[in-house]
């Protein structure tokens, strides 16, 4: 999955923002709706939400950011935000990546045979979580998050996406920069992999034959 930012002819010189910004009372966390103004793509899809956190209000830069395209299950984003609200400070890495995999495999997801400690997927292979090199433009301010890889250093972070069939366009994608605490990604993974029923008024055409449906109470 690759990140991409597109600029139109005038966009390089004139930027007009019509964004929605939610800031926590301590000003250490914020969520920004950027779909209208940021031609920044993951997996060929535009970014809708960017969630960020910092350790110090005197810093103008976020320590880490997470990115969600349209279509990411709202329940999973909600759980991520609730976990972020409870995480103090929001930039400390207490736990390891195994917490994320345990959250998903506890609901029946399968570990990748080639990357059992870094990736898991839905049993139908239509959705996946993977810890690897993050796409370009994913923002992270912590140089200690870089990992030695080959002849250089790369930033390793979690990514998640839904792909209804091999080679088909992604339904949605999410990317977490290298310093996002694993416990927050685990909250996202727990909700994403949950088999609990959710209310939907519109079903993706490409996945209707893979969804178990029941009338809403």
C-alpha positions in Angstrom: 0.0 0.0 0.0 1.5 3.3 -1.0 0.8 6.9 0.1 0.5 9.6 -2.5 -0.2 13.3 -2.6 -1.6 15.0 -5.7 -1.5 18.7 -6.5 -3.5 20.5 -9.1 -2.1 23.4 -11.1 -3.0 26.0 -8.5 -2.8 23.9 -5.4 0.9 24.2 -5.1 0.6 28.0 -4.6 -2.8 28.6 -3.1 -4.4 26.4 -0.4 -7.8 27.1 1.0 -8.9 24.9 3.9 -12.4 24.0 4.8 -11.5 21.4 7.4 -13.0 20.3 10.7 -10.7 20.1 13.7 -11.4 18.5 17.1 -8.9 19.2 19.8 -8.7 17.5 23.3 -8.9 19.7 26.4 -5.2 19.2 27.1 -4.3 20.1 23.5 -2.2 16.9 23.2 -4.6 15.1 20.8 -6.5 16.2 17.8 -8.6 14.8 14.9 -8.8 16.6 11.6 -11.2 16.0 8.7 -9.1 16.6 5.7 -11.0 15.0 2.9 -12.1 18.3 1.3 -8.6 19.8 1.1 -5.9 17.2 1.2 -5.3 15.2 -2.0 -3.3 12.7 0.0 -4.0 9.0 -0.9 -3.6 5.6 0.6 -4.1 2.6 -1.6 -5.6 4.9 -4.3 -8.1 6.3 -1.8 -8.1 9.9 -0.4 -7.5 10.4 3.3 -10.6 11.5 5.3 -9.4 11.7 8.9 -6.0 12.4 10.3 -5.6 11.8 14.1 -2.4 13.1 15.8 -0.9 13.5 19.2 2.1 15.2 20.8 3.8 14.9 24.2 4.3 18.7 24.8 1.9 21.6 24.0 4.9 23.8 23.3 5.7 21.7 20.2 4.1 22.7 17.0 4.6 19.2 15.5 2.7 16.0 16.2 4.8 13.1 17.6 2.7 10.7 15.5 -0.3 10.6 13.2 -2.8 8.0 12.0 -4.7 8.2 8.7 -8.1 6.8 7.7 -9.7 6.8 4.3 -13.5 6.9 3.7 -15.0 3.5 4.3 -12.9 2.5 7.3 -15.5 1.1 9.8 -16.6 3.9 12.0 -16.7 1.5 15.0 -13.0 0.9 14.6 -12.1 4.6 14.4 -14.3 5.2 17.4 -12.5 2.6 19.5 -9.1 4.1 18.4 -10.3 7.5 19.6 -11.7 6.3 22.9 -8.4 4.5 23.6 -6.5 7.6 22.7 -8.6 9.6 25.1 -7.6 7.2 27.9 -3.9 7.0 27.0 -1.8 9.3 29.2 0.5 10.4 27.9 -0.6 9.7 24.4 2.9 9.2 23.0 4.4 6.5 25.2 5.0 3.1 23.8 4.1 0.8 26.7 3.4 -2.4 24.8 4.8 -4.4 21.9 3.2 -5.3 18.5 2.1 -8.7 19.8 -0.8 -6.8 21.5 -2.2 -5.8 18.1 -2.0 -9.3 16.7 -3.6 -10.8 19.8 -6.5 -8.4 19.4 -7.2 -9.6 15.9 -6.4 -13.3 16.3 -8.6 -13.4 19.4 -11.6 -12.9 17.0 -10.5 -15.5 14.5 -8.1 -13.7 12.3 -5.2 -15.7 11.0 -1.5 -14.9 11.3 0.4 -14.6 8.1 2.5 -17.8 7.7 5.4 -15.7 6.3 5.1 -12.9 8.9 3.6 -14.5 12.0 4.8 -11.7 14.3 3.9 -8.9 12.0 0.7 -9.6 10.1 -2.8 -11.0 10.4 -5.7 -11.4 8.0 -9.4 -12.1 8.0 -10.1 -15.8 7.3 -11.6 -14.8 3.9 -8.4 -12.9 3.1 -10.4 -9.7 2.4 -8.9 -7.6 5.1 -5.4 -7.4 6.6 -3.2 -5.8 9.3 0.5 -5.6 8.7 3.5 -4.0 10.5 6.0 -2.8 7.9 7.5 0.2 6.2 5.0 3.0 6.2 4.1 4.8 2.9 5.6 8.1 2.0 4.1 11.3 3.6 3.1 9.5 6.8 4.2 11.9 9.5 6.2 10.9 12.6 8.5 13.2 14.6 10.4 10.6 16.6 13.8 9.6 14.9 14.2 6.7 17.4 11.2 5.1 15.6 13.4 4.3 12.6 14.4 0.7 12.1 17.5 -0.6 10.4 16.6 -2.1 7.0 19.1 -3.1 4.4 21.6 -0.2 3.9 19.5 2.4 5.6 16.8 3.1 8.1 13.0 3.1 7.5 10.0 3.9 9.6 7.9 0.8 10.5 4.2 1.2 11.4 0.9 -0.6 11.2 -1.3 -0.6 8.1 -4.7 -2.0 7.6 -6.8 -2.4 4.5 -9.7 -4.2 2.9 -9.3 -5.8 -0.6 -12.4 -7.8 -1.6 -10.4 -9.8 -4.2 -6.8 -10.1 -5.2 -5.9 -7.1 -7.4 -9.3 -5.5 -6.8 -9.4 -1.8 -5.7 -9.2 -1.3 -1.9 -12.5 -0.6 -0.1 -10.6 1.4 2.5 -7.2 1.8 4.1 -5.6 3.0 7.3 -2.0 3.8 8.2 -0.4 4.4 11.6 3.0 6.1 11.8 5.8 4.4 13.6 5.3 6.0 17.0 1.6 5.3 17.4 1.3 3.3 20.6 0.6 -0.3 19.9 -2.3 -0.3 22.5 -4.1 2.2 20.3 -3.7 0.1 17.2 -4.8 -2.9 19.2 -8.0 -1.1 20.1 -8.6 -0.4 16.4 -7.8 -4.1 15.5 -10.1 -5.4 18.2 -13.0 -3.5 16.9 -12.1 -4.2 13.2 -11.9 -7.9 13.8 -15.0 -8.2 16.0 -17.8 -10.5 14.8 -20.5 -8.4 16.6 -23.2 -7.2 14.2 -23.2 -3.6 13.1 -25.8 -1.4 11.6 -25.3 -0.6 7.9 -27.8 1.1 5.5 -25.6 0.7 2.4 -23.5 -2.4 1.7 -20.5 -2.4 -0.7 -21.5 -4.0 -3.9 -18.2 -5.9 -4.2 -18.7 -7.6 -0.8 -22.4 -8.3 -0.5 -22.0 -12.0 -1.2 -19.5 -12.2 1.7 -21.6 -10.5 4.4 -24.0 -12.1 6.9 -27.1 -10.0 7.1 -29.9 -9.9 9.6 -32.8 -7.5 10.1 -32.1 -4.7 12.6 -34.1 -4.9 15.8 
